[in-house]
Amino acid sequence: MKNYYNYSAQEVLKELNTNLNGLSDKDIASLREKYGYNELQTGKKAGVIKIFLGQFKDFLVIILLIAAVVSLFLKDYESAVVIFAVTILNSVLGTAQHFKAEKSLESLKSLSSPVARVIRNKMRIEIPSREVLAGDILLLEAGDFISADGRIIENHSLQVNESSLTGESESVMKTADTISASDVPIGDRKNMVFTGSHVTYGRAVVAVTHTGMSTELGKIASLMDAAENKLTPLQVSLDKFGKKLAVAILVLCGIILAANVVRGYPVLDSFMFAIALAVAAIPEALSSIVTIVLAIGTQKMAKENAIVRKLHAVESLGSVSVICSDKTGTLTQNKMVAKKVFVGWKIFASEKLDMEDTLQRSIVKISILSSDATITDGTAVGDPTEVAFIKLANDYGYEEEDVRDEYARLSEVPFDSDRKLMSTLHSIDGQFMMFTKGAPDVILSRSKSVLTEHGDKPIEQENIEFIEKVNREFSQEGLRVLAFARKAFDSHVKLSTENEKDLTFVGLVAMIDPPREESKQAVADCIRAGIKPVMITGDHKITASAIAKQIGIMDEKSHAVEGVEIEKMSDEDLKSKVEDISVYARVSPEHKIRIVKAWQDKGNVVAMTGDGVNDAPALKQADIGVAMGKVGTEVAKDAASMILVDDNFATIVKAVSNGRSIYTNIKNSIKFLLSGNTAGILAVLYTSVLALPLPFTAIHLLFINLLTDSMPAIALGLEPYRKDALNSRPRDINEPLLNRSFLLQVVFEGAVIAASALAAFYYGLNTGNTALASTMAFAVLALARLIHGFNCRSRYPLFKIGFFSNRYQWGAVLLGTLLLFLVLTVSPLQHLFDIDPGVISHLGIIGLLALVPFVVIQLYKTIRTGITK
């Protein structure tokens, strides 16, 4: 792609085969055929049916469906209906979640202006923005939304807000001059305008260079389409677990089926036995419960200003090891504040000025009079730097309206990006005085004297060098500096640029977008939690580095780089250096994606914040994309996994802490489900090996898995969050969810519960009633698993964490017990769930046997953790 910013205005017109008279009808027809329409293209998306059917690809789901079909064949309709209902519900939830996440490109389209003013056939006309072509002459003025990329041919003080592309809210002063440097970042292409930005001041004539997908916005759309949707660590763990469990279930069922057939059992009964084992092994409600726990977690986080759009992103927060954050508005306050004032050869902190001092009072008043910004009822209107001057004056009791009324503006020369100056004329104590503000180097070059406490003095070379030194020091601290000067006239004059010479230098005001008060503590919390904070910004390197050092992101071991330097690095170079870089400045959307990928390639889980269109591809690429709620574009919000209501970096850190607690709760829920299912598997295996009757029917196991198990599992997800969640490093994403320690606990606890259920089974068999034995085994298994929810709340015993600190767990156990009691005692339900009516006289034994696993596991936890009464 050609760098039109390196071309002169005439060279651009020649290259585009156009002129200031605009395109002709003949040109339009041929160009339309070549370039098409000025609109963003989207790739073909999968339909609802395809996405819905894709939800059934999971191996465990396939086994469940096979079990349901076999149940239908064997006329076990209740089991079949329940299994089908669960699998279809999970698929509907998955499909809905998919389509909620696929709206980003549609939002990008809304950033196109509906109409554009162009010159065609020597006439000024308005056309729909989609009809704009490369070679069109575009006319821009204040308030316009820019509909195509272009090179400025004629500039009249044009200022453009490019925050949607660069992330920086300050308007960019444009020029028509040629830029000689190559590989210039978007934010520094001062002679170009871009789709999706808007004009805040001035006007310009622009030659359109790129339209549609060729624009900078189009490139972002392409990146969005190419960015990968990544699976979260939990999804990866559950997928791996599901495949292993499915294989194990098939092998076990095959062995049991073959063994029973060899023993002479009827094939049909053996098949039913195998189905019972499969149903016992598969945690049917696991997917739904994980979704519910995540959803409840998102509600809690929303109350703390973090809105989660993609459920599974919640648990990814617990694994985050790198947070790449934008500077402006996230780490900083997104408002300019006067920090230091240089006047009378001295530097003063802005909060320590003395209004009794003539020089200090003068520069404060001059800053008001040479500005246009206002603050009304706390709402600032105008350029952010000018707003900073007004706030400074307000702090010392000067209201801008009062000062401007007292010293009315008689004439002015508006700010111009080429001159880098603004001048106003006022009557001060009977004398006409011009006040000028602008770039320090320009003001100094036009000054012949300097204001001191003894009046105007001729400016010497050593004075200039001293002022330049102060300006450099301010800049190295990341401060933005403006200079002020004045000039006296004998009479009223109509100001022009010719008057802006022979000035008297007054002083400098240095401003900064200050860090948020909570940013420094939030960064410290990150580092304590083993998380690397990184700043990625469109601002200049010096400014970004200064802020990064203030809040602790950057230290002597790390350094800052600019986008131009990243451009020269290969992916391998960037990957090898990424851990030593804390600040990235003047970066493009492509750079942001490369930075995120470099961290991910090193095994990190990356959170990325952003608010502009330029951030959207990286937000989508990151494991956790975090958009700003206040100033974020809809594109950024749609691409993100999470939205910050308060645009605050500290909220991300709080969300990470909550994410870690939610992951722990989910893991406890999974442990609860798997240990309960293990109990069912072991009981079925035991009776199979000893050639005993089936201890449970398929409907018994489905009742436990879907009803009595679900409520305690959800209650575990509501366990109060840990206060010490940030005291440990992020968990390793390569560490399996079901590691050796976790599996041993699951098997041990499952074996204890199975032993109680089998004790009840033998008790029933001793009565000579097989149906009663099966019912008692089912009742003990169901009740023991309900009570087992208390065991899974923590690795510590209950008396350590508090018996009643999770009231939801008590509610789940009581409700589950009530459901079980109804099934055991109500006649219609007894028939539906294969319950022997004689069980009613054995409820006491069932209760005692169900409590045994709880007591054993609590004693084990007490001994293991070394806690004694």
N, C-alpha and C positions, 0 to 999 in steps of 0.2 A: 504494500500500500504506500502511495506517495505521501511524503511529508510536506503538505502544502504550506505549513508554517515557515518552511525554508524558502518559499517562492515569494517574489515581489507580487504586488497586486496585479500588475500587468501580465506577469508570467502566468499567474493563476488563470486569468481570463483567457489567455491564449491556450493554455493546456486544456481548459474545459471547452474550448471552441465556442466561447460566448462573449458578450460585451454588455455594457451598461444599458443597452436598449432591450435586453432580455432575449429569451428564446422566441423563435418564430413558430408558427403552427407546424411547419415542415420539420423543424428540429424536434418538436414535442413528440410527433408520431414515431420518429426513428428511435428517440431516446426511451420512450415508453416501452417499445419492443425490446430494447436492450436491457433496461434496468428494472422494468416492472413498476409496481406501486411502492410508495414510501410507507411501508408497514412492516411490522415484525411478524415473522413466520413461526409457527409452532409445529413441532413434530407430531406424528400421528400417535394418539394415545389409545391404550387398550380400552375396550368397552366394558360396561358393567358386568355382563355375563362372563367375559373372559377373566376379569379380576375375581369375581365370585367363585368361579370354578377353580381358580388358582389357589384358593384358600384350602382346598381339599388335598393338596399335594403332600401334606405332612404325613409321615409314615404312621404315626400313632392314630391319626384320624382315619387312615385307610383301614387299619386293623379294626377300629371301632365299627366302621361301616360294614366290613365283612361279618363281624359279630352280629350286627343288626340284621343283615340279610339272612344269616343262618338262623337267627331267632325267629324271623318271619317264616322261614321254611319249616321250622319245628313248631310253629303256631304259638310261640311265646311272644304274643303281641305287645304286652306291657313293656318288656325290655327293649324291643325293637323301636317302639314309639319314643321312649325316653332317649335312647342313643341318637336317633335321627334328630330329635328336637335340639339336643345339646350341640351336635356338630353343625347344624344349620344356623343356630344362633351365633356361634363363634364365627362362622363365615360371613354372616351379615355384618357383624361388628368390624371384622377385618376389612371388608369392602368399603364400608362407610369411612373408616379411618384413611384408606388409600386416597379416596377422592377429595377428602378435606385437605390433603397435603399437596394437591396438584393444581394450585391456582396462581402460582407466581408469574408465569408468562402472561396470563390474562391481565394482571395488574400492571405489568410493564407496558402493555398496549395503551393503558389509560394515560400514560405520560406523554402521549403525542397531542400536539395542539390540534383542535378541530379545524381551524382555518389558518391560512398563511397569506400575507400580502407580498405579492411579487410584481416584477415588471416583465410583461410579455408583449411582444409586438409593439414596443415603445409605449405601452400603456400600463398604468398601475391598476392591478385587479386583485380581488380576493379569491382564493381557490381552496378547496378542501386540502388539508395537509397531506393526505395520502396521495395527492396528485403532484406534489413537489418532485422535481427532477434535478439530478446533478447538472449544473449549468444554469439553473434558475438564479435570478437576481432577487434576493430576499430582502425585504425592508423591515427593519426592527426598530421598535421604540419602547419606552418604559411601559411595563405591564405585559409585554408580549411573552408568550410561551414559545420557545424555539422549536421548530418542527423538523429541522435537518441540520447536519453538520456543515459548517461553511467557513470560508476564509474572509475576514473583514477587508473590504475594499476601501470604504470611506468610514472614518470613525468620528463621532461627535460625542465625546465624553461617555462612551458606552460603559456601563457596569452590569455584570451578569452574575446572578446567584447560581453557582454550579454545585451546590451542596449535595444534590441527588447523585452526582457523579463522583465528587471528590471527598464528600463527607465534611467539608469545611463550610461553615455557615456564612462567612464573610464574603461580600460581593467582590468579584474580580474586576479590576480596572483593565479595560481592553485597549488595544492599539492596532493601527493598520501597518505598523512597521514590520519589516522582515526579521525573522529570528534566525540567526546564523548557526546556533548550536544544533547538534543532532541528538536524537534520543531524548527529547524533551518530554517530561511528564505532562499529563493532561492539564494539571493545575497551573503549569507555567506556559502553556501555549496561549499567550495573551492576544494573539492575532486571529484566534479561531473561536467559533461558537459551536455548541453541541446540543443535540436533541435532548429534550427533557429538562434543560435548564431554562431560566426565565430572566428577562431584562428588568433590572431594578432602577436604572437611571440612564439617561441619554438616548442616543439613537445611532443607527449604523446602516450601511449598505453592505450586503454580504453575498458572496458568490457561493452557491451550494456546491459542496465537493462530494458529499456522501449522503445516501438515503437508505432507508430500510435497514436490512441486516448488515449493511456496510458501515453504519454509523457506530460511534462508541457505545451507544445504548444497544444497538444490534449485536455488537460483540458480547455484551453482558448477557443478552438473551441466549446467545449460542453457548456461553459458558454455563448458564443456568440449565440448559437442556442436557449438557454434557456432564454436569456435576452428579456424582454418585449419591444415591440414597443408601446410607450405611446402616447395617444392622447394629443394634446396641449390644454391649457385652452380654446382657442377660438373654437377649434373643439368640445370640450365638451359643451360649451355654445350654439353653433349653433345646435348641435344635440338635446339638450334639448329643445331649442326654436322650432326647426323643428317639434318635436313630439307634443308639445303643440299647435303650429299653425295648424298642420294637423288635430288634434282632433277638434279644434275650427272651422276650415273651414268645416269639415264634418257635425258638428252639425248645423252650420249656413245654409249651403246649404240644409240640410234635412228640417230644419224649413221653409225656404223660399219656397222650392219645395212643401211641404205639404200645406202651406198657399195659394199658388197660385192655386193649384189643387182644394182646398176647395172653393176658390172664383169663380171657374168655368173657369179658364184659361185652354187652351188646354195643355195636358200633355207635348207635344213636346216643346211648347213655354216655359213652366215652367222649363223643363230640360235645355233648352238653357240659361235661366236666371240663373240657378244654376251653370252652367259651366262658365258663365261670371263672377259670383261672385268668383268662385274658381280661375280663371285666374287672377282676380283683386287682390286677397289676396296673392297669391304665388309669392314671388320675384324670378322669373325664373332666372334672371341673377346674383343673389346673390353669388352663389358659384364661378362662373367665375370671377366676379369682385373682390372678395376677393383674388382669385388666382393671378389675374393680378396685384393688388395693392402690394401683397407680392413679386411678381416677380420684380416689379419696385424697391421695397425696397431693394431687394438683389443686384440689379445693383449698387445702391448708396453705399451699404455697401462694395461691392467688390472694389470700388475705394478707400475705407479706409482700405484695407488689410484684410477684413473679407469676405470669400467666403462661401455663404450659399448653402448647398447641398439639404436640405429638406425645401421646402418653408414654411410650417407651423411653422417651428422652429423660424422664424423671430419674430412672435408675442409672442412666449413663452419667448423670451429674455426680454420682458417687465415685465414678472412676476417673473424673476429669483430672488430668495432670498438668495441663497447660491452658491458660486463659489468654487469648489474644484479644485485647480490648482497644477500641477506638479511644482517642484522647478527648476530643471536643464533646462536652456534654455528659460523658460517661465518667471519666476520671476528673474532668474539670467542670466548672459551673456553667459553661457556655455563655459567658458574658464577660465583656472587657471591664477591667477595674484598674484605675490609676494606681501604680505601685510606688513610683519614685518621681521626684521633681528636681530638675537641675536649673538653678537660677542664682545669679550673683556669685558664680564660681563655687557654689556649694551644692551638695546632693542632700535632699531631704526625703524621708519616708512620707508617703502621701498622708498618713494619719497624724503627722507631727509638724504640719505647716503652722506658721504663725501669721494670722491675718492682720496683726499690727505692723508687720514688716511690709513695706511698700512694694518691694519686688515680688514677694510671694503672693501678695494680694493681686498684683497686676496680672501675673500669668494665669491665675485662676479666672479672673474676669475676662481676660483675652480669650481663653479657651471657650468660654460661654458665647462671647460675641462673634467669634469666627466659626461657630457651629450652627447647625440647623435642627439638631435633635431636641426632643422634648420628653418630659416625663409627666403624665397626667394620671392622677389617681393610682399611682404605682405602676402604670403601664408605660414602658419606654417605646418611643417611636423614633426611628432614625438609624443612622450608621452606628454600629456597636462602639466604635472608638469615640465618637462624639457623645454617645450616651455616657461613657466613662467620665468625660469631662463634666457633664451635667451632674452626675452623682458626686463627683469630687466637690463641686461648688455647693451642692445641697448639704454635704456633710459639714460645711463651714457656714451654713445659714444663708447662702445666696440662692434665691429662686431664679431660674433662668428667665422667667417672664418679667420679673421686676427689673433685672439687670438690662434686659433687651428693651424694655419700655423706657428706662432712664437714658440709655444710650442707643437710640434708634438707628437701625441700619439705613444709611443713605444711598449706598451704592455697593455693588459687589462684582467680583469676577468668580463665577462658579468653579468648583473643583474640576480639574481636567487631568486625565491619566497621563497625558504627554508632559504637561508642566509639573504635575505632582504638587500643585499648590491650590489654595483657595484664599481669596482676599475679600475683606469687607471694610466699608468706610463708616465712621461714626464721628459725632461731635462730642469731644471729651473736654469738659471745663472750658468751653469756648474755642477749642482748637480742633481742626479736622484731622483725624487720625485713622490711618489704614492699618488693620491688623491682618497678618498673613500667617497661615499655618501650612505645613507641608513636610516633605521628606527632609531630614536634617542636612544631607549633602547639598540639596538644591537651595535651601534657605541660606546655608553658609556661603555658597558660591555667589549669592546675590547680596550679601551683607557687607556694609562698609564700616559699621560701628557695632558696639555691643553695649547693652544696658547694664550699668552697675549701680551700686548704692550711691555713687557720686554723680550719676547721670550718664549720658552717652559718651563713650570713649571710642576712639578709632580702633578697629579690630586689627590686631597684629597676627603674624604667622603663628607665633607661639600660642596665641589665644585659640586660633583655628585648630591647631594640633591637639590642644587640651580638650576642646569640645569634641573633636573626633574620637579621642581616647575614651571619653565618658560615654559617647554613643556606642562605641565598640563594646565596652564593658556591659552596658545595658543589654545589647543584642546577645552577648554571650550568656546572659542570664535568662534568655528566652523572652525578653521583653520587646514589645513593639514600641518604637519611639517616633514621636512627632515633634517637630521644632516650631517655635513661635517667634514672630518678628513684628516690628511696627515701623511706621513711616509717617511723619507729620507733613501736612499740607497747609498752605496759607489760606486757601479758599476751598469751597466745595468743588469737587471734580467728579466727573463720571469715570469711574475706574475702568482700566483696561490692562491687558497684560504688560503694556509698556510701563506701567507704574510699579511693577513688581521688581524693582531693582533699587540699589542704594538703600537697603533695609538696615534697621537696627535689630541685631539679634537679641532676643529676650531670654529664651531658655528652652529646655526640653521637658516633655512629659512622657514617662515610660509606663506602658500598660501591659497587662497580662490577663489571660483567661485563667483565673486561679483554680487550683485543685479543690475539689469538694472536701469539706472538713473531714468526712468519714473515709476518704480514699486511702490515706496513709495507713489507718488501722486495718482497712480491708485488705490492702496489699500485704501487710504484716501477717494477717490471718492466713492468707494464701500461702505464704512462704512457710509458716508454721505447719500448715496442712500438707506440705510437700508438693505444692502446686506452683508452677513457674508462671508468673505474670509477664505478659509481653505487650508492648504498646505498638499498635499499627495505626498510622495516621497519614493524612494528606498534607499535614502542616510541614514546615521546614524542620530540618534535623536539629538545629540549635535550640529552637523553641521546644520541640518535643523532648530532647535530652534534658533540658533544664527542668521541665515538669516531672519527667521520669525519675530524676535524681531526688527531687523534693519529696516524692511520695514513696521512694524505696524500690521502684522497679529496676532502676539502673544503679550499678555499683562499679567499683574500680575494675572488677573482673569482666564486666560485660561492656558492649559498645553498641553504637548506632550505625545504621546504614541507610542509604537512600535507594529509591527504586532503580535509579540508573545503575547502581552497583549490582543490584540483584539481577538486572537484565544481562549483565556480563557473566553471571555465574551459571554453570550447568546445574542440573537438578542434584547431581552427586555432590558438587561443591557446596550448594546451599544446605544439603542434608548434613554435611560434615561440620558446617559452621553454625548451624541454626541454634545450638544450645548456648553459644556465646553471645548471641545478639538479643538485646532486650528492647531495642527501639527500631522500628522501620518507618522511615519518613518518605513523603512524596511517592507513594506506591500506587500502582494501578490495580484494577480488579484481577488481572492475570497474576500479578505478584502475590496478592493475598491468597489466592488458591494454592500457589506454589509453596508459600510459607506454611499453610495449614497441612498440605500433603507431606512436606518435609518432616514436620513433627509427627504426623501419623505414621510415616514410614519408619520412624524410630520407636514405634510401639506405644505412642502416647494417645490418650483420649483428649481431643482438643475442643474447647469451647471458644467460639468466635463472636464478638459483639459487632454490631453495625447498625446504621440508620439509613444510609443512602442506597440508591439503586446500585451504586458501585460495590456495595458490600454483599449484595444478594447471592452471587455465585459462591463466594467463600462461606457464607452462612449455610448454604445448602451442602457444601462439601464437608464442613466441620461436623464432628460428632454431635455437638450441641450448638446450634445457631441461635444467637440471642439478639433480638431486635429491640430498638428503643420504642417505648409506647408513646411518648410525648412528641418527639420530633421525627420518629421513624417513618419512612415512606411505606405505602401499602405493599410494595414489592418486597421490601426487606422483611416486613412482618409475615408475609405469606411464605417466604423462603425459610423463616426461622422456626426453631423448635420451641422457643420460649420468648416471651415478650416482657420487658421490664416496664412496669407502669410508671415508675419514678425515674427511669433512665439512669439508675445509680449502680456503679460498680459494686458497692457493698452488698446490694441485693443479690448479685450473682454469687458472691461468697456464701451468703446465707442460704441460697438455693442449693449450693453444693453440699453444705452441711445437712440440709434437709434430705437431699438426694441420697446421701450416705445412710441416713437413718431409715429411709424408705427401703433401700436395698436390703438392709439388715432385716427389716420387718418382712419383706417378700421372701427372703431366704428362710426365715423362721416359718412362714406359711407353707413354703415348699417342703421343709423338713417335716412339718406336721402331716401334710398330705401323704408324703412318701413313706413315713414310718407307719402310718395307719394302713396304707396299701400293702406294705411289706408284711404286716401282721396277717392280712387276709391271704397273701400268697403263701406264707409259711404254714398257715393252718390248712390250706387246700393241699399243699405239697405233703404235709405230714399225713393227712388222711389218705392221700393217694398211695404213698409208699407203704402204709400199713393196711391197704385194701379196706379202709373204712368207708362208710357212706359219706356223701357230700356234706360238709358242715354248713354250707350256705347255698342258697339258690342265686341265680344271676340277679333277680330282682332285689334280694337282700343287699347285695353288694352295690347295686346302683343306688338304692335308698341311702346307704351310708356315704358313698362317694359324692352324690349330688346334693343331698339335703343336710344330713347331720354333720358332715365334714365341712361343708361350704361356710357355714356361719362362724365356727371358731377360726377358720383360716382367714376370713375377712377381718374378724376381730383382732387377730394377730397383726394385720396390716395397720390397725389403728393404735398400736402400742405407742406410748409417748416417745417423742424423739429424744435421742441421746444428746446430752449437753457437751459431751467430750468428743463429738464426731470429728472435729478438726484437729484433734491431737495426734492423729496417726496419718501415715502417708496414704495416697490413693491406692486402692486395691489394684493388683496386677490384672490387666484384661485377659492375659493368657492363662491365669489361674482358673481351672474349671470350677463351675458352681458346685459340682458334686465331687469334691476332692476326697482323698482317702479318709481323712478325719470325719468329714461330713457323712460319708457313706457308712462308716463304722457306727456312728451314733444312730443313724437311721435303722440299721440292721439290729443293733442292740435293743433300741426302744421298741421296734416292731416285734422282736422275739418275745419280749416281756408281755406285750399286749396279746400276742398270739397264744402264749402259754395260758393266760387267763381265759381266753375264749375256748381253748381246747379243754380246759378244766371244766368249764360249763358244759361243753359238748359231751364229755365223759359222764358228767353228772346226769345228763338227760338220757344217755344210752343205758345207764344202769337202771333206769325205770322201764326199759324195754320199749320205749317209744322213740323211734328215729326222728319223727317230725318234731317232737318236743326238744330232742337233742339239738337239732338244727336251729330251732327257734331260740333256744337259750344261748347257743354259740353266737348267733346273730345279735341278740340283745346285749350280751356282754361286750362283744366287739364294738358295737355302735356306741354304747355308753362309755366304755374305756377310752375310745378315740375322742369322744367329746371332752372328757376330763383331761385327756392328754394335751389339749390346747394350753393348759396352764404350764405344763412342762416345757413347751416350746417357746414361751415368752422370752426366755433369756438363758444364757449358759449358767447363770447363778440360780440357786434355789429360791423359791417363792418368798421366804421370809426376808431375803436380802433385798429384793426389788419391791416388795409390798404386795400383799394379797389382793388389795382392792385398787391398785394404781391403774388398772385397765378395766373399767366398768363394762366395756363392751364385751370382754371375754366372759364375764359373769352372765350377761344377757344372752350371749350365744349358747352357753352351756345350759342355761335354764330353758330356753326356747327349744333347743335340740332335744333335751330330756322330755319336755312336754310332747313333742312330736312323736318320739319313740314310745312314750307311754300310751298315746292314742292308738298307734299302730298295734301295740301289744294287747290293748283292751277293747277296742271298738270293733264290733263284729264285721261290718263291711270291709274295714281296712285289714282285718285279720285274713279275710279271704283273698284280698288283692295282693297282700305281701306274703302269702304262704306261712301264716302264723298259726301255731298249734294253740287252741284256746286254753289248754291246761297250763300255759306259762304263767297265768295270773297268780297262781298259788306259789310261784317260785321267785317273785320279784325281789324279795330280800336277799336271796343267794346271788341273784344277778347284780344287785347293787354292791354287795361286798366284793365279789370277784372283779367288778369293774374298777374298784378303788385300789386294788393291789398294785397294778402297774404304776399308778400315780405315786404311791408310797415308795416303791422300789426305786423309781427314777429320781425322786426328790432326795432320797438317802444317798444315791450314787453321786448326784450333783454336789451335795454337801461334802462328801468325802473327797471328791475330785478337786474341788476348789479350795480345799484345806480350811473350810469354815467349821468351827465347832460351836456348839451351843454354850 
